[in-house]
C-alpha cells in the first residue's frame, strides 16, 4: 500500500513537471521590432519616407538604432516626432546657415567684424610654442548643435535613452582607439552630434574623455546594436552612397574619400550578412543624390517612401496587434515651444575656458526668460560670435529647491588661445601696373587679464605695415574697451599731372604713430570710440625728377578724434541687407604737437538691398578738411574698381573728397547649392572727385565712371575681374583680391 502510494506520488510529480514545462514552450514570445537607420548624409532623409509607410501600415517600433543622419532622424522619431513633423523640420532648416560655425554676421561682435573687414580671408590657424595648430575639422558644428538642442528640447531632462517614447541608441567611433561608441545615456544632443561628426568636415567631439567621430566608419548600419537592445526582428534601412566611378575620381580628395567609402562599404556588406530571413532590408534608389547634397535632402523623402511601398507586403508581416499598436500610437509627442520652464539661475563652468566671467555677465540677462525662448539662442550666438569658443553647450536642471538652473559649458578653441589670420590681396591693371599685399593679424590671449589679447598686424607688399597693441575689455558685460597701440606704415604714392596725363613722380610715404583708443560697444552693431594719436609723416621722392618741393617733407601731427560705427551688413563682401556707417571727426592741434591745425571729417556709408537673385550696394564716401591749406593727415584717395573705376589705386588724392556710387550684382549659378562658391556678375555707376581745399569743391567737377565685373567669394577672400572707364577717358582692367566695401583706417 505504501509502495503504491509512493509510485502514485512520483508519477503525479513527473506529470505535473512535464505539464509546467510544456505550457511556456507552447506560448510564443512577443516579437520586438528593431528599426535600424544607416548613415548617408543628405541621403538619410529617405528614412522619413520609410517611417511614413511604417506608420501607415501599423508597425509598432520597439527599438531604434541609428548612425550619422540615421541617428538624427532616429532621435527625432524616438523623441515623439511623427514623419510629417520631421519632414517639416527638414523643410525649415537653412542648411547653408546650419552647416557653418559663425552665427549671422549681425550677431558677431564688432571687433570680429572689423577683423574680417581688415582681412577678408577666412584662413585662421592657431600658433604657439609647438608651432602652427590647425582645427581638427573644417566646421565646429555649433549651429547644428544649437538646432538639434532646439528640436530635442523635450528630451533635455532624460538621462537614459530607454526613457524616450521609443528606446534609442546612437553610434559613434572613437578616433583614438578605433572602437565603436554606443550612446545609451547622457546628453542626447551630444550623442547625435558625435554620431555625425564626419572626419575632416566636423571637429571631433570629446565626450567623457573620448574623442568621437562619425559612427559610419565602424558601424554604418548598426544591426548588432538593435539586437543587443532586445530586438527579435529588424527593419533595416541602408542609404549608403556606394562607390564613385573612375570618371568621378578626379582629385586627391576624391581618391581619399573613395578609400574611406571602400572600407565602409565592405564593413556594411559584412554587417548585412547577419540579417535573417525574418528581417527586412530596404535600400532606396537615391540616384545621384550625394551625401553632401543637403539642399536636395527633401528629394530623398519620397524615394524612401517608394522603397518601402515596393516592399509593403513584407512590411505588413511586422504589423502589431491592435492593443500593441494603440499603446504605440499613444506615445507622447513634443510639447509646444511656448511651454518651456523659466530660468532662475545661470552657472557657467569655467573648466574649459579663460573668459567665464565675461560669459556670465552676458548670460545674466537670461534670468526670468523661458528656457526655449529666442533670447537664449541669441545670447549664445553673440557669445560664440566673439570668436573665442570652439563650442558652447548648455542644459537645464532643477535643483532640490525647485529652481531651474541653466548650466553653460563653453569650450575655448582647442587650437588657441593664440591665432593667426592670413589674407592675400592682388591687383593688376593689365597695363604694367600690378601690386600684391600679404596681410597677417596675430592675436595672443593675455595671461594678465582673461578676455584681453595682444594684437600684432603685419603687411608686406604694396603697403608695408606693422602695428601692435593690447586690446582689453572691461566693465559690465565687457562692452567698454581700451586699445593702446604703436605702428609704422610705408607705401609708394603716385603723383600725376592730370592735365597732361603724366606720372610726375612716385613718392615714398612713411608714417610712425603712437596712440590709444577708448571705446564702448552699445551692441554687436554699434561702436563709439575716442582716439588720441601722435605721429610723424615722412614723404620723400622715390622715383622721378629732382624737384625741391618733392625732396623731402617731414611733418609731425597729433589729434583727438571721435568716431561712431554702425554695421548691420549680413555679409562683408556680398551683402544683401543692412548698412554700414562709419563717421569720424579728427581735431589736429599744435598743443598736441601737430604741425597744422585742422578739423577733418570722414564718412563712409554703404546700404545693401536685394531682390531675388539680385543684390545691390549704394554708398557715399566723403572727406572734408577745414581751416587747413594742405596737410598730409587730411589726404585721402580715389581710384580702383568701384572707387572711381577707370583710375588706378590711389591715383587721385586731396584733402576734400566726394564719391557716390551704386552697384548691382546678380548671383550666378545655383544659390541653393551648399558647396559652391558664391559668384556674381555686376555693374557699377560712380561719380566723384578730389579737391585741394574746401572752397574748390564743385559738383560740376565730378568725374563719372562705371565698371562691369565678375566677383567670386573664396576661402582666401573675394576675387574680382572687371573693366572700368571714366568720362575723362581713363580706363583700366582689374584683377583684384579684396572687398569692394572700403573701410576707414
C-alpha positions in Angstrom: 0.0 0.0 0.0 2.7 2.4 0.9 4.7 1.4 -2.2 1.6 2.1 -4.4 1.2 5.5 -2.8 4.8 6.2 -3.4 4.6 5.3 -7.1 1.4 7.4 -7.5 3.1 10.4 -5.9 6.2 10.0 -8.2 4.2 9.7 -11.4 2.0 12.7 -10.4 5.0 14.8 -9.8 6.5 13.9 -13.1 3.3 14.6 -14.9 2.9 18.0 -13.3 6.5 18.8 -14.1 6.0 17.9 -17.8 2.8 20.0 -17.9 4.6 23.1 -16.4 7.4 22.7 -18.9 5.0 22.3 -21.8 3.0 25.4 -21.1 5.7 28.0 -21.7 7.1 26.1 -24.6 3.7 26.4 -26.4 3.4 30.1 -25.7 5.1 32.2 -28.4 7.2 35.1 -27.1 6.1 38.6 -28.1 8.1 40.0 -31.1 10.2 43.1 -30.5 10.7 45.2 -33.7 14.0 47.0 -34.1 14.5 49.8 -36.6 18.0 50.3 -37.9 18.7 53.6 -39.7 22.0 53.8 -41.5 24.2 56.8 -42.2 24.4 58.6 -45.5 24.4 62.3 -45.0 21.7 64.1 -47.0 20.6 60.7 -48.4 19.4 59.9 -44.9 16.3 62.0 -45.4 14.9 58.9 -47.1 14.4 57.5 -43.6 11.5 59.9 -43.2 9.7 58.3 -46.2 10.2 54.8 -44.8 8.8 55.9 -41.4 5.7 57.3 -43.1 4.9 53.9 -44.7 5.7 52.0 -41.5 3.2 54.2 -39.6 0.6 53.8 -42.3 0.9 50.0 -42.1 0.6 49.9 -38.3 4.2 48.9 -37.4 5.0 49.5 -33.7 8.7 50.0 -33.4 10.2 48.9 -30.1 13.8 50.0 -30.5 15.8 52.4 -32.8 19.5 52.3 -33.5 21.0 54.9 -35.9 24.3 56.2 -37.2 25.0 59.7 -38.5 22.0 61.1 -40.3 20.2 57.9 -39.2 20.9 59.0 -35.6 19.4 62.4 -36.3 16.2 61.0 -37.8 16.1 58.2 -35.3 16.4 60.6 -32.3 13.6 62.8 -33.5 11.3 59.8 -34.1 12.3 58.2 -30.8 11.5 61.6 -29.0 7.9 61.6 -30.3 8.1 63.4 -33.6 6.0 61.9 -36.4 7.2 61.5 -40.0 5.3 64.6 -41.2 6.9 66.6 -38.3 10.4 65.5 -39.2 9.8 66.4 -42.9 8.6 69.9 -41.8 11.8 70.2 -39.8 13.9 69.4 -42.8 12.0 72.0 -44.8 12.5 74.6 -42.2 16.3 74.2 -41.9 18.5 76.7 -43.6 21.3 74.3 -44.5 23.9 76.8 -45.6 23.5 78.7 -42.3 23.3 75.5 -40.2 26.4 73.9 -41.8 28.7 76.7 -40.8 30.1 77.8 -37.5 29.6 81.5 -37.2 26.2 83.0 -36.3 24.7 85.5 -38.6 27.1 88.4 -39.2 24.8 90.9 -37.5 25.2 88.9 -34.2 29.0 88.8 -34.4 30.9 91.1 -32.2 32.1 94.5 -33.6 35.7 93.6 -33.2 35.3 90.4 -35.2 33.6 92.3 -37.9 36.5 94.8 -38.1 38.9 91.9 -38.3 37.0 90.5 -41.2 37.0 93.8 -42.9 40.7 94.1 -42.4 41.5 90.6 -43.7 38.6 89.1 -45.8 40.2 85.7 -45.9 38.6 83.0 -43.6 42.0 81.3 -43.1 42.8 81.3 -39.4 45.2 78.9 -37.6 46.4 78.5 -34.1 50.0 79.4 -33.2 52.1 78.6 -30.2 55.5 77.3 -28.9 54.8 74.0 -30.6 54.2 75.7 -34.0 51.1 76.0 -36.1 48.0 74.3 -34.8 45.0 73.6 -37.0 41.4 72.7 -36.1 40.6 69.0 -36.5 37.7 69.8 -38.7 36.5 72.5 -41.2 33.4 73.0 -39.0 32.9 73.0 -35.3 29.2 72.3 -35.7 28.0 75.0 -33.3 24.9 76.0 -35.3 24.0 72.4 -35.9 24.3 71.6 -32.2 22.0 74.6 -31.3 19.5 73.5 -33.9 19.4 69.9 -32.5 19.1 71.2 -29.0 16.1 73.3 -30.1 14.3 70.3 -31.7 15.2 67.8 -28.9 14.3 70.2 -26.1 11.7 67.8 -24.7 14.4 65.2 -24.1 16.7 67.5 -22.2 15.9 66.0 -18.8 16.2 62.4 -19.9 19.2 60.6 -18.6 18.9 57.2 -20.2 17.7 56.8 -23.7 15.4 53.9 -22.7 13.2 56.6 -21.1 12.4 58.1 -24.5 9.0 57.2 -26.0 11.0 54.7 -28.1 14.3 53.4 -26.7 17.1 54.7 -28.8 20.9 54.2 -29.4 23.3 56.3 -31.4 26.6 55.0 -32.8 29.9 57.0 -33.0 33.5 56.0 -33.4 36.5 56.6 -31.0 39.0 58.1 -33.4 41.9 57.3 -31.0 41.2 53.6 -30.3 39.1 52.9 -33.4 36.5 51.3 -31.3 32.7 51.7 -31.6 31.0 54.0 -29.1 27.3 53.3 -28.5 25.4 56.0 -26.6 22.6 54.8 -24.4 22.5 57.6 -21.8 23.7 61.1 -21.2 23.1 64.2 -23.4 21.0 63.1 -26.4 22.2 66.1 -28.4 25.8 65.3 -27.8 25.2 61.7 -28.8 23.6 62.7 -32.1 26.3 65.3 -32.7 29.1 62.9 -32.1 27.5 60.3 -34.3 27.5 62.5 -37.4 30.9 64.2 -36.9 32.2 63.4 -40.4 36.0 63.2 -40.2 37.8 66.2 -41.7 34.5 68.1 -42.0 33.3 68.4 -38.4 35.5 68.8 -35.4 35.6 65.5 -33.4 33.5 65.8 -30.2 35.1 64.9 -26.9 32.6 63.1 -24.7 33.6 61.5 -21.3 37.2 61.7 -22.3 36.8 60.0 -25.7 37.4 61.8 -29.0 34.5 60.8 -31.2 33.7 61.0 -34.9 31.1 59.7 -37.3 30.0 56.2 -36.4 29.8 55.2 -40.1 33.5 54.4 -40.2 32.9 51.5 -37.7 29.2 50.6 -38.0 27.2 52.5 -40.6 24.2 50.1 -40.3 24.1 49.2 -36.5 22.3 45.9 -36.7 24.1 44.3 -33.8 23.2 47.3 -31.6 19.5 46.9 -32.2 19.7 43.2 -31.4 21.6 43.9 -28.2 18.7 46.2 -27.2 16.4 43.2 -27.4 15.0 43.3 -30.9 13.9 39.9 -32.3 13.1 41.2 -35.8 14.7 44.1 -37.7 13.7 46.6 -40.4 17.0 47.9 -41.8 17.3 51.0 -44.0 20.6 51.3 -45.8 21.2 54.7 -47.6 24.9 54.4 -48.2 26.1 56.2 -51.3 28.2 53.4 -52.7 31.5 53.9 -54.6 32.4 56.5 -57.1 33.1 55.7 -60.8 36.5 56.1 -62.4 35.4 59.3 -64.1 34.4 60.8 -60.7 37.9 60.2 -59.2 39.3 63.4 -60.5 41.2 64.8 -57.5 43.3 63.6 -54.5 40.4 64.4 -52.2 38.1 62.2 -54.3 40.5 59.3 -54.2 40.9 59.7 -50.4 37.1 59.7 -50.0 36.9 56.6 -52.2 39.3 54.7 -49.9 37.0 55.5 -46.9 33.9 54.5 -48.9 35.5 51.2 -49.8 36.2 50.4 -46.1 32.7 51.4 -45.1 31.1 49.5 -48.0 33.0 46.3 -47.1 32.1 46.7 -43.4 28.4 47.3 -44.3 28.2 44.2 -46.5 29.6 42.1 -43.8 27.1 43.5 -41.3 24.1 42.9 -43.6 25.1 39.2 -43.9 24.0 38.9 -40.3 20.3 39.5 -41.3 18.0 36.6 -41.0 15.1 35.6 -43.3 12.7 37.2 -40.8 14.4 40.6 -41.1 13.7 43.2 -43.8 16.3 45.2 -45.7 15.3 48.4 -47.6 17.7 50.2 -49.9 16.1 53.3 -51.5 17.3 54.1 -55.0 18.6 57.6 -54.4 20.3 58.0 -57.8 22.7 60.9 -58.0 21.9 62.5 -54.6 25.2 62.7 -52.8 25.8 62.7 -49.0 26.7 66.4 -49.1 23.7 67.4 -51.1 21.7 68.7 -48.2 19.9 71.2 -50.5 18.4 68.2 -52.1 17.6 66.3 -49.0 13.8 66.7 -49.4 14.1 64.8 -52.7 15.1 61.7 -50.8 11.9 61.6 -48.7 9.6 60.3 -51.5 12.3 57.9 -52.7 12.4 56.3 -49.2 8.6 56.1 -49.3 8.7 54.4 -52.7 11.2 51.8 -51.5 9.0 51.0 -48.5 5.9 50.7 -50.7 7.7 48.4 -53.0 8.1 46.0 -50.0 4.8 46.7 -48.4 3.8 43.0 -48.3 6.9 42.2 -46.3 6.3 45.2 -44.1 2.8 44.1 -43.2 4.3 40.9 -41.8 5.7 43.2 -39.0 2.2 44.6 -38.1 1.4 44.9 -34.5 -1.8 43.7 -32.7 -4.5 46.3 -32.2 -3.7 46.6 -28.5 0.0 46.9 -29.0 -0.5 49.4 -31.9 -2.8 51.5 -29.7 -0.1 51.8 -27.0 2.5 52.7 -29.6 0.4 55.4 -31.2 -0.4 56.9 -27.7 3.3 57.6 -27.0 4.0 61.2 -26.0 4.7 63.9 -28.6 6.9 67.0 -28.2 5.1 69.8 -26.3 4.5 73.2 -27.9 7.5 75.6 -27.9 5.9 78.1 -25.5 5.7 75.7 -22.5 9.4 75.9 -21.6 10.4 76.4 -18.0 11.7 79.8 -16.7 15.4 80.2 -16.0 16.0 81.1 -12.3 19.8 81.0 -12.2 22.7 80.7 -14.6 26.0 79.0 -13.8 29.0 78.9 -16.2 31.5 76.1 -16.0 35.0 77.7 -16.0 36.9 74.4 -16.5 37.4 74.7 -20.3 37.5 78.5 -20.9 39.6 81.5 -19.9 36.7 84.0 -20.2 33.9 82.6 -18.0 33.4 85.9 -16.2 32.5 87.7 -19.5 30.0 85.0 -20.5 28.4 85.1 -17.0 27.7 88.8 -17.4 26.1 88.3 -20.8 24.1 85.3 -19.7 22.8 87.0 -16.5 20.2 88.8 -18.7 18.5 85.4 -19.2 17.2 85.1 -15.7 13.4 85.1 -15.9 13.4 84.1 -19.6 11.9 80.8 -20.8 14.5 78.1 -21.5 13.2 77.7 -25.0 12.9 81.4 -25.8 14.8 83.0 -28.7 16.7 85.1 -26.2 18.8 82.1 -25.1 19.8 81.3 -28.7 20.5 85.0 -29.3 22.8 85.3 -26.3 24.7 82.1 -27.1 25.1 83.3 -30.7 26.5 86.6 -29.6 28.9 84.9 -27.2 30.0 82.5 -29.9 30.4 85.4 -32.3 33.3 86.7 -30.2 35.4 84.1 -31.9 37.0 82.6 -28.7 35.0 79.4 -28.4 35.0 76.0 -30.2 31.5 75.3 -28.9 29.1 76.3 -26.2 27.0 73.6 -24.6 24.1 74.2 -22.2 21.3 72.3 -20.4 18.7 73.0 -17.7 18.4 71.2 -14.4 16.1 71.6 -11.5 17.8 71.6 -8.0 16.4 70.4 -4.7 14.8 73.8 -4.1 12.8 73.6 -7.3 14.9 76.3 -9.1 15.6 75.9 -12.8 19.4 76.4 -13.3 20.9 76.9 -16.7 24.3 75.2 -16.8 26.5 76.6 -19.6 29.8 75.0 -20.6 31.9 77.0 -23.0 34.9 75.3 -24.6 37.8 77.5 -25.8 39.2 76.7 -29.2 41.5 73.7 -28.8 43.9 75.2 -31.3 44.1 78.5 -29.4 44.4 80.8 -27.5 46.8 82.4 -30.0 45.5 82.8 -33.6 47.0 83.9 -36.9 44.7 85.2 -39.6 46.2 85.4 -43.1 45.0 87.3 -46.2 46.2 87.9 -49.7 45.4 90.8 -52.0 46.5 91.1 -55.6 45.7 93.7 -58.2 46.7 94.1 -61.9 45.5 96.7 -64.3 47.0 94.7 -67.3 48.9 97.9 -68.3 52.1 97.2 -66.4 50.7 98.2 -63.0 50.4 95.4 -60.5 50.7 95.0 -56.8 50.4 92.4 -54.1 49.6 92.6 -50.5 50.1 89.9 -47.9 48.4 90.7 -44.6 48.6 88.9 -41.3 46.8 89.5 -38.0 48.1 87.7 -34.9 46.0 87.6 -31.7 47.6 86.3 -28.5 45.5 85.6 -25.4 46.6 87.7 -22.5 47.7 85.8 -19.4 47.4 89.0 -17.3 43.7 89.6 -18.0 41.4 86.9 -19.4 39.5 88.2 -22.3 42.2 90.6 -23.3 44.5 90.0 -26.2 47.8 91.2 -27.6 47.4 92.1 -31.3 50.1 92.3 -34.0 49.3 93.3 -37.6 51.8 92.8 -40.4 51.6 93.8 -44.0 54.0 93.1 -46.9 53.8 94.3 -50.4 52.2 97.4 -51.7 51.8 98.7 -48.1 54.5 97.7 -45.6 53.0 97.9 -42.2 53.5 96.7 -38.6 51.2 97.6 -35.7 51.0 96.2 -32.2 48.6 96.8 -29.4 46.8 95.4 -26.4 43.0 95.2 -26.6 41.4 94.9 -23.2 37.6 94.8 -22.5 36.4 95.7 -19.0 33.3 96.8 -17.2 29.9 95.2 -17.1 29.4 92.7 -19.9 32.9 93.8 -21.1 31.5 96.3 -23.5 34.0 99.0 -22.6 37.4 98.5 -24.1 40.8 100.2 -24.3 43.4 99.7 -27.0 46.9 101.4 -26.7 48.9 100.8 -29.9 52.0 101.7 -31.9 52.6 101.3 -35.6 54.6 102.0 -38.7 53.4 102.2 -42.3 55.2 102.8 -45.6 53.8 102.9 -49.1 54.5 104.3 -52.6 52.2 107.0 -53.7 51.9 108.1 -57.4 51.9 111.8 -58.2 50.2 112.7 -61.5 50.0 115.9 -63.6 46.4 115.2 -64.7 46.2 118.0 -67.3 49.0 116.1 -69.2 48.0 112.7 -68.0 51.6 112.2 -66.9 53.1 110.4 -63.9 55.3 113.1 -62.5 56.9 111.0 -59.6 56.4 108.2 -57.2 56.7 109.2 -53.6 57.6 107.1 -50.6 55.2 107.9 -47.7 56.2 106.7 -44.3 54.2 107.2 -41.0 55.1 106.2 -37.5 52.4 106.6 -34.9 51.5 106.0 -31.2 48.0 106.2 -29.8 45.2 104.9 -27.7 41.6 104.2 -28.3 38.9 104.1 -25.6 35.5 102.8 -26.8 32.2 101.4 -25.9 30.1 98.8 -27.8 26.4 99.5 -27.3 25.6 96.3 -29.1 27.1 93.9 -31.7 26.2 96.6 -34.3 27.1 99.9 -32.8 30.5 101.1 -31.5 31.7 104.5 -30.4 35.3 105.5 -29.5 37.7 108.3 -28.7 41.2 108.3 -30.2 44.3 110.1 -29.2 47.2 109.8 -31.7 50.6 111.3 -32.1 52.9 110.6 -35.1 55.2 111.7 -37.8 54.9 111.6 -41.6 57.9 111.4 -43.8 57.4 111.9 -47.6 60.4 111.6 -50.0 60.9 111.2 -53.7 61.4 107.6 -54.6 61.1 107.8 -58.4 61.0 110.9 -60.5 62.8 114.2 -61.3 64.6 116.3 -58.7 62.1 118.8 -57.6 62.8 120.9 -54.5 59.2 120.6 -53.3 59.4 116.8 -53.5 62.8 116.4 -52.0 61.5 115.6 -48.5 58.6 116.5 -46.3 58.7 115.7 -42.6 55.6 116.6 -40.6 54.6 115.9 -37.0 51.0 115.5 -36.2 48.7 114.9 -33.2 45.0 114.8 -32.9 42.0 113.8 -30.8 39.2 112.0 -32.7 35.7 110.8 -32.1 34.1 108.0 -34.1 30.8 106.2 -34.5 30.5 102.9 -36.4 27.2 101.1 -37.1 27.5 97.8 -39.0 24.4 95.7 -39.7 25.5 94.2 -43.0 24.7 90.5 -43.3 28.0 89.9 -45.3 31.2 91.8 -45.5 31.7 91.2 -49.3 28.4 90.5 -51.0 25.8 91.9 -48.6 22.1 91.5 -49.3 20.7 93.6 -46.4 21.8 96.0 -43.7 24.1 99.0 -43.8 27.5 100.2 -42.6 28.1 103.8 -41.5 31.5 104.9 -40.3 31.8 108.5 -39.3 34.8 110.2 -37.7 36.0 113.7 -36.9 39.6 114.5 -36.1 40.9 117.7 -34.4 44.6 118.4 -35.2 46.1 121.0 -32.8 49.6 122.4 -32.2 49.2 121.8 -28.4 49.2 118.1 -29.3 52.4 118.5 -31.3 50.7 118.9 -34.7 52.4 121.0 -37.4 49.0 122.0 -38.6 45.6 123.0 -37.2 42.7 121.4 -38.9 39.4 119.6 -38.4 38.9 116.6 -40.7 35.6 114.9 -41.2 35.5 111.4 -42.7 32.4 109.5 -43.7 31.8 106.1 -45.3 28.2 104.8 -45.8 27.1 101.7 -47.6 23.5 100.5 -47.8 22.7 96.9 -49.1 19.5 95.7 -50.7 18.3 92.6 -52.5 15.7 91.2 -54.8 15.6 87.6 -55.7 19.0 86.8 -57.3 20.0 90.5 -57.3 21.9 92.3 -54.6 22.9 95.9 -54.6 25.0 98.5 -52.7 24.5 102.2 -52.7 27.0 104.4 -50.9 28.8 107.6 -50.2 32.4 108.5 -49.3 33.4 111.9 -48.2 36.4 113.7 -46.6 36.5 117.3 -45.7 39.3 119.3 -44.1 38.6 122.7 -42.6 41.0 125.5 -41.8 43.9 123.9 -43.4 45.6 124.6 -46.8 47.5 121.4 -47.0 48.1 118.6 -44.6 49.3 115.0 -45.2 46.9 113.8 -42.5 43.9 115.1 -44.3 44.7 113.4 -47.6 42.5 110.6 -48.9 42.4 108.9 -52.2 40.2 107.7 -55.0 40.8 105.1 -57.7 40.3 101.4 -58.2 37.4 99.1 -59.1 34.2 100.6 -57.6 36.1 103.5 -56.2 36.0 105.7 -59.3 36.6 103.0 -61.8 39.0 103.6 -64.7 41.7 105.0 -62.4 44.4 103.0 -60.6 44.5 102.6 -56.8 45.1 106.0 -55.1 45.6 107.8 -58.4 43.6 110.9 -57.1 44.4 112.4 -53.8 43.2 115.5 -51.9 42.0 116.8 -48.6 38.5 117.2 -50.0 36.9 114.1 -51.4 33.4 113.1 -52.5 32.2 109.8 -54.1 28.8 108.4 -54.6 28.2 105.1 -56.2 25.6 102.3 -56.9 26.4 98.7 -57.7 24.0 95.9 -58.8 25.1 92.2 -58.8 23.3 89.1 -60.0 24.0 85.7 -58.4 25.4 83.2 -61.0 24.7 79.5 -60.7 22.5 77.7 -58.2 22.3 79.7 -54.9 20.9 76.7 -53.0 24.0 74.5 -53.7 25.9 74.2 -50.4 29.4 73.6 -51.6 29.5 76.1 -54.5 31.5 79.4 -54.3 29.1 82.4 -54.5 29.7 84.2 -57.8 28.2 87.4 -59.1 28.0 89.4 -62.3 27.9 93.1 -61.5 27.9 96.7 -62.8 28.6 99.9 -61.1 28.0 103.6 -61.6 30.1 106.2 -59.8 30.6 109.9 -59.5 33.3 111.7 -57.6 36.5 113.7 -57.4 39.1 115.2 -55.1 40.0 118.9 -54.4 42.8 120.6 -52.5 40.6 122.9 -50.5 37.0 123.1 -49.3 36.4 126.3 -51.4 37.4 124.4 -54.5 34.6 121.9 -54.1 32.2 122.0 -57.1 29.7 119.4 -58.3 30.5 120.5 -61.9 33.9 118.9 -61.4 32.5 115.5 -60.7 34.1 112.6 -62.7 31.6 110.0 -63.9 32.7 106.4 -64.1 31.4 102.9 -64.3 32.5 99.2 -64.4 31.5 95.7 -65.3 32.9 92.9 -63.2 32.6 89.3 -62.0 33.1 88.6 -58.3 33.7 85.2 -56.6 33.8 84.6 -52.9 36.6 82.2 -51.9 38.1 81.0 -48.6 41.1 83.2 -49.4 38.9 86.2 -49.9 36.8 87.7 -52.7 38.3 87.9 -56.3 37.1 90.4 -58.8 37.8 90.6 -62.5 36.4 93.8 -64.1 36.9 96.6 -66.5 36.3 100.3 -65.7 36.1 103.5 -67.6 35.7 107.2 -66.6 34.4 110.1 -68.7 37.9 111.5 -68.6 38.9 108.6 -70.9 40.7 106.9 -68.2 40.2 103.1 -68.4 41.6 100.1 -66.6 41.2 96.3 -66.4 41.2 95.0 -62.8 42.1 91.7 -61.2 41.6 92.3 -57.5 41.7 90.3 -54.3 39.7 92.3 -51.8 36.3 93.6 -50.9 34.6 96.5 -52.8 33.4 97.8 -49.4 36.1 100.2 -48.2 36.8 100.9 -44.6 38.4 103.8 -42.7 41.9 103.1 -41.2 
